[in-house]
Amino acid sequence: MARVTIVLPVYNGSKYLSAAIRSVLSQTYGDWELIIVNDCSTDQTLEIIEEYSKRDKRIKIINNHENLKLPKSLNVGFAEASGVYFTWTSDDNLYHERAIEMLVHYLDQNEQCGLVYCDMNYIDDSGNIFYTSQNMSHNLFLNNCVGACFMYRRNVASTVGMYNPQKFLVEDYDYWLRISFQYRVDRIPMILYSYRHH
């Protein structure tokens, strides 16, 4: 049983998937499980994730029987989660090596916080930085400032419920807002993630 559950939903993500998985493997914090939800990919995704799961027993694979899209795939993944802290990432993005460590430490030290997030770089398909979220407004009611590097508690997920399949493409923003109505949302002003535009 791991302390942190990371869900990685993927559909035809073979181009950047290995780098995304390696960014999890390189974390300074090691008490995690990575649940990869393969949403009926037709490229080399399955071969890639099977190879990594053979190398590291913390990596688990779920193969959807039909293409469920992101919100439902997240729900499938978190239904199998054992962690007390939850997060998810994408097949084309990258954790910086201390990301999970810093998020866990913050939640450990701030019991009233339900969701914590940190800053991130925006990178192009070659990995070049062209923007940072440090320059944006951090008012959750004005924009989705939580971004893609975050962590929340299992009991928060139990209270708030599942990701809404009707909110495809804004399922994350909808979820953060639902959390914010009942829990404190905090920010760590450190860049700990790279979000890829391609």
Salt bridges, closest charged atoms under 4 A:
GLU33 OE1 - LYS60 NZ 2.62
GLU51 OE2 - ARG55 NE 3.62
ASP56 OD2 - ARG58 NH2 2.76
ASP92 OD2 - HIS198 NE2 2.70
GLU101 OE1 - ARG98 NE 3.35
ASP108 OD1 - ARG3 NH2 2.59
ASP119 OD1 - HIS138 NE2 3.82
ASP119 OD2 - ARG187 NH2 2.78
ASP174 OD2 - ARG178 NH1 2.92
ASP186 OD2 - ARG184 NH2 2.69
